[in-house]
């Protein structure tokens, strides 16, 4: 366990709970959890340890959400697994490049990514509200494997935050899913990306296992609850949560980057 106060451990666990709920509803729980880890861990902690610990926590909550969705939501598990295997390869490759990254690089990158997501969703108010149009074609599946699997998988291993959100957006756009079905599919894919990146970080010794185990309990509770909430409330609710989370995090990161 790193040398941090009991108060900070409690805050990290609460952040893990909230991140699990957010990640299950709309993806992007890492956009909350990773900045909190970067702030909460001692300043001398390498960025790779924050990234690795984030993966160890996130994979537990993501798995819980995926199981909940698979039981109750219309999910093409075969397609999700195919995309997920490509994502596992992509995230493993991305994690190899992450070891030398600085926290000073991560925060501005996350801000730019968040603003891009917000702009896209605002400009497309009907995005993800229509029901799925039917089974995906072979071309659509191949496109999803390339974009959501290899592309977003690589990003997940390299940086991580927002992966679930990007998966939801990509799967909605490419496979023409509604937001709830896209969230359900994204959880299965995200389990694979987390597994690939976590294996690499663990091999590099960049995971704080004791802290991760404690936070993972809270992340699992949040993920399971979030999946139930999304299934009950529907796509409109998911869209509102997405925009709320994005703008709150942009404001927080901007304040950290340019304090008054």
C-alpha positions in Angstrom: 0.0 0.0 0.0 1.5 3.4 -0.9 2.1 6.0 1.9 -1.2 7.9 1.7 -3.6 9.0 4.5 -6.7 7.2 5.6 -8.8 10.2 4.4 -7.3 9.9 0.9 -8.0 6.1 0.9 -11.6 6.7 1.7 -11.9 9.3 -1.0 -10.3 6.9 -3.5 -12.8 4.2 -2.6 -15.7 6.6 -3.0 -14.3 7.7 -6.4 -14.1 4.0 -7.4 -17.8 3.6 -6.4 -18.9 6.6 -8.5 -16.6 5.6 -11.4 -18.1 2.1 -11.5 -21.6 3.6 -11.7 -20.6 6.1 -14.4 -18.7 3.5 -16.4 -21.6 1.1 -16.4 -24.1 3.7 -17.5 -22.2 5.4 -20.2 -18.6 4.4 -20.0 -15.7 6.7 -19.1 -15.4 5.9 -15.4 -11.6 6.2 -15.8 -12.1 9.9 -16.6 -13.0 10.2 -12.9 -10.9 7.5 -11.4 -7.6 8.2 -13.1 -7.4 11.9 -12.3 -8.3 11.1 -8.7 -5.5 8.5 -8.6 -3.0 11.0 -10.1 -3.9 13.5 -7.4 -4.2 11.0 -4.5 -1.0 9.0 -4.9 2.3 10.5 -3.7 3.8 12.9 -6.2 6.8 10.7 -6.8 4.6 7.8 -8.0 5.2 7.1 -11.7 2.3 7.7 -14.0 2.4 4.0 -15.1 1.5 2.9 -11.6 -1.6 5.1 -11.6 -2.6 3.7 -15.0 -1.9 0.1 -13.9 -3.8 0.5 -10.7 -6.7 2.1 -12.5 -6.9 -1.0 -14.8 -6.8 -3.4 -11.9 -9.8 -1.6 -10.3 -11.7 -1.0 -13.5 -11.7 -4.6 -14.7 -13.6 -5.7 -11.7 -16.4 -3.2 -12.0 -16.6 -3.6 -15.8 -17.0 -7.4 -15.4 -19.8 -6.9 -12.9 -21.6 -4.5 -15.3 -21.0 -6.8 -18.3 -22.6 -9.8 -16.5 -25.6 -7.7 -15.4 -26.1 -6.4 -19.0 -25.7 -9.8 -20.6 -28.5 -11.2 -18.4 -31.0 -8.5 -19.3 -30.0 -6.5 -22.4 -30.1 -7.5 -26.1 -26.4 -8.1 -26.7 -24.8 -9.9 -29.6 -22.2 -11.7 -27.4 -20.4 -13.3 -30.4 -19.8 -9.9 -32.1 -18.8 -8.3 -28.8 -16.2 -11.0 -28.1 -14.7 -10.7 -31.6 -14.3 -6.9 -31.2 -13.0 -7.6 -27.7 -10.3 -9.9 -28.8 -9.0 -7.2 -31.2 -9.3 -4.7 -28.4 -7.2 -7.0 -26.1 -4.4 -7.0 -28.7 -4.7 -3.2 -29.2 -4.6 -2.4 -25.5 -1.6 -4.7 -24.8 0.3 -2.8 -27.5 -0.8 0.6 -26.1 0.3 -0.3 -22.6 3.8 -1.0 -23.8 4.1 2.7 -24.9 2.6 4.0 -21.6 5.4 3.3 -19.2 7.4 6.4 -20.1 4.4 8.8 -20.1 4.3 11.8 -17.7 1.2 12.9 -15.8 1.9 16.4 -17.2 1.1 14.9 -20.6 -2.0 13.0 -19.5 -4.2 15.8 -18.2 -4.2 18.0 -21.3 -4.8 15.0 -23.6 -7.8 13.9 -21.5 -9.3 17.4 -21.7 -9.1 17.5 -25.4 -10.7 14.1 -25.7 -13.5 15.1 -23.4 -14.3 18.2 -25.3 -14.4 16.2 -28.6 -16.9 13.8 -27.0 -19.1 16.6 -25.7 -19.2 18.4 -29.0 -20.1 15.3 -30.9 -23.0 14.4 -28.6 -24.4 17.9 -28.5 -24.3 18.3 -32.3 -26.2 14.9 -32.7 -29.2 15.2 -30.3 -30.8 12.1 -31.7 -27.6 10.0 -31.5 -28.3 6.7 -29.9 -32.0 7.2 -29.1 -33.4 5.1 -31.9 -33.7 1.4 -31.4 -31.2 -0.9 -33.2 -31.9 -1.4 -36.9 -31.2 -5.1 -37.0 -28.3 -7.5 -37.2 -25.0 -5.9 -38.2 -23.6 -6.6 -41.6 -20.1 -8.2 -42.1 -18.7 -4.8 -43.2 -20.1 -3.1 -40.1 -18.6 -5.8 -37.9 -15.2 -5.5 -39.6 -15.3 -1.7 -39.2 -16.2 -2.1 -35.5 -13.3 -4.6 -35.0 -10.9 -2.0 -36.6 -12.2 1.1 -34.8 -13.6 -0.1 -31.5 -11.3 -3.1 -31.2 -7.8 -2.2 -32.4 -8.0 1.6 -32.4 -9.8 2.3 -29.1 -8.1 -0.7 -27.6 -4.7 0.8 -28.3 -5.9 4.1 -26.8 -7.1 2.2 -23.7 -3.7 0.7 -23.1 -1.9 3.9 -23.8 -4.0 6.3 -21.8 -7.3 4.7 -20.8 -9.8 7.3 -19.5 -12.9 7.6 -21.7 -12.5 4.2 -23.4 -15.9 3.1 -22.3 -17.4 6.3 -23.6 -15.6 6.0 -26.9 -16.7 2.4 -27.3 -20.3 3.4 -26.7 -20.0 6.2 -29.3 -18.2 3.9 -31.9 -20.6 1.0 -31.5 -23.6 3.2 -31.7 -22.3 4.9 -34.9 -20.9 1.8 -36.6 -23.3 -0.9 -35.6 -26.4 1.4 -35.4 -27.2 0.4 -31.8 -29.2 2.4 -29.3 -27.2 3.7 -26.3 -28.3 1.0 -23.9 -27.4 -1.8 -26.2 -24.1 -0.1 -27.1 -23.3 0.3 -23.4 -24.0 -3.4 -22.8 -21.8 -4.4 -25.8 -19.1 -1.9 -24.7 -18.8 -3.6 -21.3 -17.9 -6.9 -22.8 -15.3 -5.3 -25.1 -14.0 -3.2 -22.3 -13.4 -6.3 -20.2 -11.0 -7.4 -22.9 -9.2 -4.1 -23.2 -8.8 -3.9 -19.5 -7.4 -7.5 -19.4 -4.8 -6.8 -22.1 -3.6 -3.6 -20.5 -3.6 -5.0 -17.0 -1.5 -8.0 -18.0 1.1 -5.7 -19.5 1.1 -3.3 -16.5 1.3 -6.3 -14.1 4.3 -7.7 -16.1 6.0 -4.3 -15.7 5.3 -4.3 -12.0 3.2 -1.1 -12.3 0.1 -2.1 -10.2 -0.4 -1.2 -6.6 -2.3 -4.4 -5.8 -3.4 -3.8 -2.2 -4.9 -0.4 -3.0 -6.5 -1.8 -6.2 -8.1 -4.7 -4.3 -9.7 -2.3 -1.8 -11.0 0.1 -4.5 -12.2 -2.7 -6.7 -14.8 -3.8 -4.1 -16.4 -0.3 -4.4 -16.0 -0.2 -8.2 -17.8 -3.6 -8.5 -20.8 -2.3 -6.4 -21.0 0.9 -8.5 -20.7 -1.0 -11.8 -23.5 -3.4 -10.9 -25.8 -0.7 -9.7 -25.1 1.5 -12.7 -26.0 -1.3 -15.2 -29.3 -1.8 -13.4 -30.0 2.0 -13.6 -29.2 2.2 -17.3 -31.4 -0.8 -18.1 -34.3 0.8 -16.1 -34.0 4.4 -17.3 -33.1 3.9 -21.0 -31.1 5.8 -23.7 -32.3 9.3 -22.9 -31.1 9.0 -19.4 -27.7 7.6 -20.6 -27.2 10.6 -22.9 -27.9 13.1 -20.0 -25.4 11.3 -17.7 -22.8 11.3 -20.5 -23.0 15.1 -21.1 -23.1 15.8 -17.3 -20.0 13.7 -16.6 -18.1 15.1 -19.5 -18.6 18.8 -18.6 -18.0 18.2 -14.9 -14.7 16.6 -15.7 -13.6 19.2 -18.2 -14.2 21.9 -15.6 -12.3 20.0 -12.9 -9.3 19.3 -15.2 -9.2 22.8 -16.4 -9.1 24.1 -12.9 -6.2 21.8 -12.1 -4.3 22.7 -15.2 -4.8 26.5 -14.9 -5.6 27.3 -11.2 -6.8 30.7 -10.4 
